[in-house]
């Protein structure tokens, strides 16, 4: 369970039943738990983003900041990895890669990105619809109401 998932439960934003339902959907059909919470209308995506930024102090990124990502930045993370874990690299320096993630507290995925890129990872969050838009624009992942 990621820190985001724990905090959503601790703060009573979602119930254990809703968490288990979103987890089941993630395992059976794919997608992250935050994405599936939005899909099943357990949380409005704006509220989820507000919760992440205020409760976890993770900065957010809007569509405008993701509108012109170069191929060299996108190629830092394998396409299938980006699609599977709903993450988009959008900036780099020699030592850092910036990524938006559906669940920016998933330490396992953050560690994997660091390993793959050989760089420190700075995580950001975005609306699920913005992540879906970026996945379509850059990776050709067609989504309908957040579905993959």
C-alpha positions in Angstrom: 0.0 0.0 0.0 1.4 3.4 -1.0 1.6 6.4 1.3 -1.2 8.1 -0.7 -3.5 5.1 -0.2 -2.7 5.0 3.5 -3.4 8.7 3.9 -6.7 8.5 2.0 -7.8 5.7 4.4 -6.4 7.4 7.5 -8.1 10.7 6.8 -11.4 9.0 5.9 -11.4 10.2 2.3 -12.2 6.6 1.3 -13.4 3.6 3.2 -11.7 0.2 3.5 -14.4 -1.2 1.3 -13.8 1.4 -1.5 -10.0 0.8 -1.2 -10.5 -3.0 -1.6 -12.8 -2.4 -4.6 -10.3 -0.1 -6.3 -7.5 -2.5 -5.5 -9.5 -5.4 -7.0 -10.2 -3.4 -10.2 -6.5 -2.5 -10.5 -5.5 -6.2 -10.2 -8.2 -7.5 -12.6 -8.3 -4.7 -15.2 -5.2 -2.6 -14.7 -4.6 1.0 -13.8 -3.4 2.5 -10.5 -5.6 2.6 -7.4 -5.9 6.4 -7.5 -7.0 6.1 -11.2 -9.6 3.5 -10.2 -10.9 5.5 -7.3 -11.7 8.2 -9.9 -13.1 5.7 -12.3 -15.6 4.3 -9.8 -16.5 7.8 -8.7 -15.3 7.4 -5.2 -13.3 10.6 -5.4 -13.5 13.6 -7.8 -10.1 14.0 -9.6 -9.8 17.6 -8.5 -10.3 16.6 -4.9 -7.7 13.8 -5.3 -5.2 16.3 -6.7 -6.0 18.8 -3.9 -5.5 16.0 -1.3 -2.1 15.0 -2.8 -0.8 18.6 -3.0 -2.0 19.7 0.4 -1.7 16.5 2.5 1.5 15.2 1.0 3.1 18.4 -0.2 3.7 17.1 -3.7 3.7 19.7 -6.4 1.2 19.5 -9.3 1.7 20.0 -13.0 -0.9 21.2 -15.5 -1.4 20.4 -19.1 0.4 23.5 -20.3 3.6 22.3 -18.7 3.3 18.9 -20.5 2.4 20.2 -23.9 5.9 20.2 -25.4 8.0 17.2 -24.1 10.9 16.3 -26.3 11.4 12.7 -27.5 14.8 12.6 -25.7 13.0 13.2 -22.4 10.2 10.7 -23.2 12.8 8.0 -24.1 14.4 8.2 -20.7 11.6 5.8 -19.5 10.6 2.8 -21.5 7.2 3.3 -23.2 5.6 0.1 -21.7 6.7 1.1 -18.2 5.3 4.6 -18.6 2.0 3.2 -19.9 1.7 0.5 -17.2 2.4 2.8 -14.3 0.8 6.0 -15.7 3.8 8.2 -15.5 5.3 10.7 -17.8 8.8 12.1 -17.7 8.7 15.8 -18.5 12.0 17.3 -17.5 15.6 16.3 -16.9 18.9 17.6 -15.7 22.1 15.7 -15.6 21.2 14.2 -12.2 17.4 14.5 -12.0 14.4 13.3 -13.9 11.0 14.9 -13.3 7.9 12.7 -13.7 4.2 13.0 -13.1 2.6 9.9 -11.7 -0.9 8.7 -11.0 0.4 7.7 -7.5 3.4 9.9 -6.7 4.0 8.1 -3.4 4.6 4.7 -4.9 8.1 4.1 -3.7 8.6 0.9 -5.7 7.9 2.7 -9.0 10.0 5.7 -8.0 12.9 3.4 -7.2 12.5 1.6 -10.5 12.5 4.9 -12.4 15.7 5.9 -10.5 17.3 2.6 -11.4 16.2 2.8 -15.1 17.4 6.4 -15.6 20.3 6.5 -13.2 18.9 9.7 -11.8 17.2 11.1 -8.8 13.5 11.2 -9.3 11.4 14.3 -8.6 7.7 13.4 -8.5 4.8 15.6 -9.4 1.1 14.9 -9.5 -1.6 15.9 -12.1 -5.2 15.4 -12.7 -6.0 11.9 -13.9 -7.5 13.5 -17.1 -4.2 15.3 -17.7 -2.2 12.1 -17.3 -4.6 10.3 -19.7 -4.2 13.2 -22.2 -0.4 13.0 -22.0 -0.4 9.2 -22.3 -2.5 9.6 -25.5 -0.4 12.5 -26.9 3.0 10.9 -26.3 2.4 7.1 -26.1 -0.8 6.6 -28.1 -2.7 5.1 -25.2 -6.3 5.7 -25.9 -8.4 6.2 -22.8 -12.1 6.7 -22.3 -13.1 8.3 -19.1 -9.8 7.2 -17.6 -10.1 3.6 -19.0 -7.0 2.1 -20.5 
